[in-house]
Amino acid sequence: MAGWNVFNDYNDRDIDAVNHPHRPIPAGQIDAESALEFSIGLMGTSLLLLIAAAGIAATAADNLLQWLPALAIWMSAAIGLFHYELGWKLKEKGLLGNITVSYLVAFVIIFGAAAVGAAFEPLPWCVAASAFLVNLAREIVKDIEDLRGDLNRLTLPQRIGVEPARAVAYLVVVAGFSASIIPYVPRFDMLPSVLLLTQLPALLILLTTVKIRLARGEDHRAQRSLRLALMLGLIGFLISSLVVRTGAIT
């Protein structure tokens, strides 16, 4: 993922010169070719680590079978990354590109779950769904923010206008809010409902701060708030899981 982010910055260097001149490549802090080499190195390291992990797992048949979902997810992510930047060039297809990025973010969570044999547990999928939706909203808001420089991309705000795109983004935020609550609903028996308190900071940001900033047209601040909410939400899920695992609350 880190290698792909660097490659994305390399690929977007001309657009970033307009929209984000402070980023390392347009700001001259690193030259484009060095960034490309670094991204290739990171992605190569990721592949080598995956092969090494699979080799270790292969020492026991049960462990190898447990790792098959993780291998499938890694391959799916690699294909998604390729077609986002190259291949089908999903980045240029607006909302479809936003969905691709968000699915890749969400699948990091599923990959982690698969690595410990929990790929088919409901909790990681709920966490991934929440991350997918919040990140999708953020990608839409970022497209609004970058409207001036996105000359070769048919983004959602270019298709339907800025205000309707903000409305769509907030509807996706509400869906992400709902997904983050599901694990704490007693009937689903995933996490104790009292631990919903760990999600309170993220939920407050999603339902109040983001809404206010979108209404005011403060797109940069809104997307930063969404990123903060995403991080706080993931921390909340981590704390909830650790509390349950230690037996402090059942």
Beta strands, then each sheet from edge to edge (+ up, - down):
end
